Structure formats: C-alpha cells, structure tokens
Amino acid sequence: MSTAPPEGRHTVFTDRAAAGRALARLLEAYRGRRDVLVLALPRGGVPVGHEVAQALGVEFDLLLVRRLAVPHQKDLTMGAIASGGALHLNDDVLRMTSVSKARLQAAFAEEREELRRQERLLRDTRPALDVRRRTVILVDEGLSTGSSMHAAVAVLRTLNPAAIVVAVPVAPADAAASLRGLADEFVCVHTLRNFRSVGQFYRDYPEVGDAEVRELLDRRRHPRSRSHDIAA
C-alpha cells in the first residue's frame, strides 16, 4: 500500500519539524497505537521522525544502519548492519560480484566499528527499543537515490517487526516506486520526477548536530499526542 498526493507544484517546508507535521497528517491511522514505534534515520531524519512520533503519541527511537558496500563499487550494497546485531546480506549482489569471504568479513568489521562509534556518540547508555511484533514507521528527511532506505528496510526485517511503514516528506518518483514494492506501506507527502536534491524542499535546512539528536532521543520517554500540531 502507498500514500502520496499527486505530483504537481512541489511543496517547500519551512524546516524539518514542519515536514514532520505534514507527514504525520498522512499517518493518522497510527495515532495512539501502543504497537506502533517511529524509528528515525540519523541525522536529518531525527527531527522529522520526532515530530511524527510526538504528533501521533507513539514511542520514538533511532535506527542506526551501516551499508556494506562492494569493494571498489561503493554504489553497490552487498548488505547492511544495524543496532542490536542485525545483519542482512544481499545474496544476489554477492553472487554477481564474487566478493570473497575475507573481503566481506573485513567490510563487516569496519562498519561494525563505525556503528559502535555512532551508538556511543548518539545513544550513549540509552537502550534501543524492541521492534519485535510491532508496526515500525521508518522515517527520514527525504529520499535521494533510496539506497540507504533500502538497506534500512532490509536489515530491519531481520528484527521481526509486524510491519514496516516507510514515511518520508519528499522523494523522487523512481525511488518512491522502488520503496512501494519493498515496504508494507509507503507514505510520502510529495514525489517529483524532476528531483534535484532533498534540500530543495526545505527553506531552513541546517545540519543536524549530535547534541540535537541526543536531546530529541531523550524526549522519547514521554510521548504525547498533539492534535493541534497535526492540524497546523
């Protein structure tokens, strides 16, 4: 299932929080459900996802993911890892590229170390929320090629959620089409064929710092519904 308004004049959001509120309006069916969890992809997806979680009154967390790129072909993804020891390998890519076991293990070790560094930096001692048998709304600030979101969905599947809803404010039409076949539901405020970059849809588009991510993650322990924000 997918939800997206028809293509036309593209929307420009004031900032990531405004984009999150617009996205939340398309996710009303999930409001107040205890089985629903919003996971945001750092860093740009965190302010968007936090706004969605607050508006819907559901729990909020991060999904830290590292792609395993094929050596010397960085645009090809042979797998992905995520917090909690989750691992997904793309068998088709591994067969096509004939990556050796040694190179695969080296890539895994390198990305695992980077994942641990990010966890220490962004999560510190905060435990990750359990996604098993829950409906996960996976949020980012937008899609460009969609490769990072593809990796995130694939590795998230290994953690056994009940369903995965990919939700983004903006996406190019081709990336949106590919996600519709991968997620259980795809929700997007706006898709565009003539797509230059995610940043073109935001008036205020600063970098999201580590401190902001940690602050928003700390607030997750007290979700509350804010109907006036959805209506705004």
Helices and strands as residue ranges (DSSP letters): E 2-3, H 16-25, G 28-30, E 36-40, H 45-56, E 59-62, E 65-70, E 73-82, G 83-85, E 86-89, H 91-97, H 101-118, I 119-123, E 135-139, H 147-157, E 163-172, H 173-180, E 185-192, G 198-201, H 210-218, G 219-221, H 227-231
